[in-house]
Every structure is written in C-alpha cells, then in structure tokens.
Amino acid sequence: MKFTFVAMDSKGKETKGSLEAGSQAQAVELLKKQGLFPTKVVQEGGAAKGGAAKGGGAMSKEIKLPSFLKKGVKTKDLTVLTRQLATLVDSGLPLLRGLRILQKQTKNPTLRDTLNGMSEAVESGSTFSEALAQYPKVFNNLYVNMAKAGEAGGVLEVVLNRLAEFLEKAERIKRKIKGAMTYPIVVLCAALGITGFLMTTIIPKFEGIFKDLMDGQKLPPLTEFVIACSRVVASEQSIILIGGIVAIVVIMNVWYRTKAGRLAIDRLKLFMPVFGDLVRKTAIARSTRTLGTLMSSGVPVLQALNIVRDTSGNAVVANAYQSIHDNVKEGESMTAPMEASKVFPGMVVSMVDVGEETGALPDMLTRIANTYDDEVDTAVEAMTSIIEPILIIFLAVIVGTVVIAMFMPLTTIIGKLSSQT
C-alpha cells in the first residue's frame, strides 16, 4: 500500500512525501527510522473519502476541540497532572501508557477528554508536544514549547517537573493576591449595601418626620445634603447614574482591546500609586521565572523571549521584552533595553548583566523571580494591613455621617417640644 505523509525533521522543518508500507503503523515506523516525526500518514485514496486506514485512522483526522474545552482547565488540575506525568515518565513508564493511566484517574471531564485525544495522537505517531499543541485552551504556548525542548534534549521528565513547579508558584502568588483582596471587597460591598438601605428606606421616613415637626424651619446643611443624596438614589436618576457607570465600564473594556488603550491602561497599572508597585513586582516575578524556566529547559533565547512577551499579561512589559528580543537578535546584551524600558528596577538589570557575563543567566533569572516572589508576599501583607483599617474608617464615616445628619434636626425638635411643655 502507498501512503502519503507529512512529517517534521529534527530541525523542525516540515517534509511531505509518499512511501510504500504494509500498514499505516509500518509507515509510521519507517518514517521514525529515517529520523522524521510524522504528523499525518494517510493511505492514498483514503483522504478523499474522508476515511482512514485500518491500521490506525487517527492520523488522518484532525483532533478538534470539543465545545466545552473552550472553558479551559483549572491551574490546580493542570499542575497535578503535570506532576503526576513527570513522576510516571521518570519511573521509566512509556509516555503513552502514562497518559492512559492519568486519563483513567482524572475526575475532570475536560481534562479526561483532552488526555484521550492526546493518547490517540501519540499512538498515531505524533510527538508529545504536537499532541499538546492541539489543545491550546488547556496547554498554553509556554507549556508546549517547554515540552518540545524536553523532547529534543531527552529530558522530558525534568522539564515536566520544572513546569509543575512553575505552575505551583504562579498559582500560589495568584491565590495570595485574591485572598488579600477578599476582605476589602466584602467590606466595600457591606458599606454599599448599608448605605443603599439607609438612603432608600430610613432617610425618606426621617424626611417625612422633619416636614411635620420642623414647621418650615430650615434643616442643617449636612442634613439637606444627605436627604438630597437619598432622593437621587431613590429616584429614576439612580438608574441613569448606574447606566452611566455601566457605559463607562463597557467603553473602557472596548478601548482596552485596542492597542493604544491596552498600552495606556497597562502603563497606568504599573505606575499608579500604592497598587502599581505590586503589579510591577508581580509582572517581573512572573516574566523572569518564565524566561529562566524556558532557557534552563533548552528553549533558544530568542524563542523564549517571544514566549515571555506573549504571556506577560501587560502591554508595557511585552513591549520591553520585544525590545530585548530585537537587541539580542542583533547580538547585543539584554541590559540596555531593560534599563531603557524603565519597567525593571536597577537591581534586576544588574543581576541580568552579571548572569550574561558569567553564563548563568537562567539561574540568575530564577533568583530574581524568587526575590520578587518574596517581595510580592510582603507587599500583599502590607497592603492588606493598610486597606483593612482604611475601609473600616470609610464605612464608619459613611454610616456616622448619615446618623449625625439625621440627629441634628432631632435636637432642634426635642428642644422645641421641651419649651412647649
């Protein structure tokens, strides 16, 4: 039988051709013996009918993403999967068997379906990284490229362990920031809820009492201000106000999707008071850890810089890494564009400079990431300790202002009633 194939050579160059073999499986083996990595092997005439050869038809079909895969997989589940797969491969178990074992063990239906598709792809001759690339909603560019580097260097289990550590540390930072913001958000929601209740229910009743008992006397300015706010909240004007806020949020989101808008907002995030320092440290920790992990896994520096640029999560940081990439491509060092970007502190620039001079840049980048992870932890704790009392004071001021505004006319009313008796 004659088969047509598409394969990759050791340098990643795509090759197309045809060969004679007894079955599709034999064709795959022949290609591997030639040093090629087949991505598609189809019996001539089978593709036109939409069918596949009996020897293993998965190669002639593209594995497509099911609709529910668009939601992705939680980082926690992906981390556990990566760690387990690294352990299985390190123990000498074949990759395909490891994928089948994890497919049976995992409880996440999305991940189970993904592992099934990957197993079929690997069984049909695809490499592990090629199987990963078919599920971009689950495995990002960083994951795929590190796996590819691990395959090329014959150290897949080492790379998988590094990936698991990277995912664990990234998830830990994210969890700490979310945890730090939970309390302030709860207090803020409570403040808004209490204020809304007072404005729509309590203050209108007091306004009626004041009209009956004040006999046309003028209310204190603070009381008039609070009552005016209550009227706005309780009237149709509040709908216009809420609509205006929603419109601003929508406009900002649409603007953020443009290149100029994203750059402006991301720059504001990095340089705004209080929160900017935390955002900057988080971005530096994440990007340097990604770059260090990629380079130590054998990914070429230019390709690694492109991946870091695409996964930085901030347009200003991405532009900085693009400048670094362009500089390195011209044979220059990383330090000049890093310093010019004004994103990286002097300590980071100096450590990268030392790393380049000593040939230990991946290790130095990991040290930078560890340092800034610790600084992020410290900054989150400090911010939490500052935000909590500020929000409590904010809530006390709002409620206290309303209470004082309502009691000020009552003193006049009580004094008037006392004089009458």
C-alpha positions, 0 to 999 in steps of 0.5 A, spaced: 500 500 500 502 507 498 501 512 503 502 519 503 505 523 509 507 529 512 512 529 517 517 534 521 525 533 521 529 534 527 530 541 525 523 542 525 522 543 518 516 540 515 517 534 509 511 531 505 512 525 501 509 518 499 512 511 501 510 504 500 508 500 507 504 494 509 500 498 514 499 505 516 503 503 523 509 500 518 509 507 515 509 510 521 515 506 523 519 507 517 518 514 517 521 514 525 527 510 522 529 515 517 529 520 523 522 524 521 516 525 526 510 524 522 504 528 523 499 525 518 500 518 514 494 517 510 493 511 505 492 514 498 485 514 496 483 514 503 483 522 504 478 523 499 473 519 502 474 522 508 476 515 511 482 512 514 486 506 514 485 500 518 491 500 521 490 506 525 485 512 522 487 517 527 492 520 523 488 522 518 483 526 522 484 532 525 483 532 533 478 538 534 476 541 540 470 539 543 465 545 545 466 545 552 474 545 552 473 552 550 472 553 558 479 551 559 482 547 565 483 549 572 491 551 574 490 546 580 488 540 575 493 542 570 499 542 575 497 535 578 497 532 572 503 535 570 506 532 576 503 526 576 506 525 568 513 527 570 513 522 576 510 516 571 515 518 565 521 518 570 519 511 573 521 509 566 513 508 564 512 509 556 509 516 555 503 513 552 501 508 557 502 514 562 497 518 559 492 512 559 493 511 566 492 519 568 486 519 563 483 513 567 484 517 574 482 524 572 475 526 575 475 532 570 471 531 564 475 536 560 481 534 562 479 526 561 477 528 554 483 532 552 488 526 555 484 521 550 485 525 544 492 526 546 493 518 547 490 517 540 495 522 537 501 519 540 499 512 538 498 515 531 505 517 531 505 524 533 510 527 538 508 529 545 508 536 544 504 536 537 499 532 541 499 538 546 499 543 541 492 541 539 489 543 545 491 550 546 485 552 551 488 547 556 496 547 554 498 554 553 504 556 548 509 556 554 507 549 556 508 546 549 514 549 547 517 547 554 515 540 552 518 540 545 525 542 548 524 536 553 523 532 547 529 534 543 534 534 549 531 527 552 529 530 558 522 530 558 521 528 565 525 534 568 522 539 564 515 536 566 517 537 573 520 544 572 513 546 569 509 543 575 513 547 579 512 553 575 505 552 575 505 551 583 508 558 584 504 562 579 498 559 582 500 560 589 502 568 588 495 568 584 491 565 590 495 570 595 493 576 591 485 574 591 485 572 598 488 579 600 483 582 596 477 578 599 476 582 605 476 589 602 471 587 597 466 584 602 467 590 606 466 595 600 460 591 598 457 591 606 458 599 606 454 599 599 449 595 601 448 599 608 448 605 605 443 603 599 438 601 605 439 607 609 438 612 603 432 608 600 428 606 606 430 610 613 432 617 610 425 618 606 421 616 613 426 621 617 424 626 611 417 625 612 418 626 620 422 633 619 416 636 614 411 635 620 415 637 626 420 642 623 414 647 621 418 650 615 424 651 619 430 650 615 434 643 616 442 643 617 446 643 611 449 636 612 442 634 613 439 637 606 445 634 603 444 627 605 436 627 604 438 630 597 443 624 596 437 619 598 432 622 593 437 621 587 438 614 589 431 613 590 429 616 584 429 614 576 436 618 576 439 612 580 438 608 574 441 613 569 447 614 574 448 606 574 447 606 566 452 611 566 457 607 570 455 601 566 457 605 559 463 607 562 465 600 564 463 597 557 467 603 553 473 602 557 473 594 556 472 596 548 478 601 548 482 596 552 482 591 546 485 596 542 492 597 542 493 604 544 488 603 550 491 596 552 498 600 552 495 606 556 491 602 561 497 597 562 502 603 563 497 606 568 497 599 572 504 599 573 505 606 575 499 608 579 500 609 586 500 604 592 497 598 587 502 599 581 508 597 585 505 590 586 503 589 579 510 591 577 513 586 582 508 581 580 509 582 572 517 581 573 516 575 578 512 572 573 516 574 566 523 572 569 521 565 572 518 564 565 524 566 561 529 562 566 524 556 566 524 556 558 532 557 557 534 552 563 529 547 559 533 548 552 528 553 549 533 558 544 533 565 547 530 568 542 524 563 542 523 564 549 523 571 549 517 571 544 514 566 549 515 571 555 512 577 551 506 573 549 504 571 556 506 577 560 499 579 561 501 587 560 502 591 554 508 595 557 512 589 559 511 585 552 513 591 549 520 591 553 521 584 552 520 585 544 525 590 545 530 585 548 528 580 543 530 585 537 537 587 541 539 580 542 537 578 535 542 583 533 547 580 538 547 585 543 546 584 551 539 584 554 541 590 559 540 596 555 533 595 553 531 593 560 534 599 563 531 603 557 524 600 558 524 603 565 519 597 567 525 593 571 528 596 577 536 597 577 537 591 581 534 586 576 538 589 570 544 588 574 543 581 576 541 580 568 548 583 566 552 579 571 548 572 569 550 574 561 557 575 563 558 569 567 553 564 563 548 563 568 543 567 566 537 562 567 539 561 574 540 568 575 533 569 572 530 564 577 533 568 583 530 574 581 523 571 580 524 568 587 526 575 590 520 578 587 516 572 589 518 574 596 517 581 595 510 580 592 508 576 599 510 582 603 507 587 599 500 583 599 501 583 607 502 590 607 497 592 603 492 588 606 494 591 613 493 598 610 486 597 606 483 593 612 483 599 617 482 604 611 475 601 609 473 600 616 474 608 617 470 609 610 464 605 612 464 608 619 464 615 616 459 613 611 454 610 616 456 616 622 455 621 617 448 619 615 446 618 623 449 625 625 445 628 619 439 625 621 440 627 629 441 634 628 434 636 626 432 631 632 435 636 637 432 642 634 425 638 635 426 635 642 428 642 644 422 645 641 417 640 644 421 641 651 419 649 651 412 647 649 411 643 655 
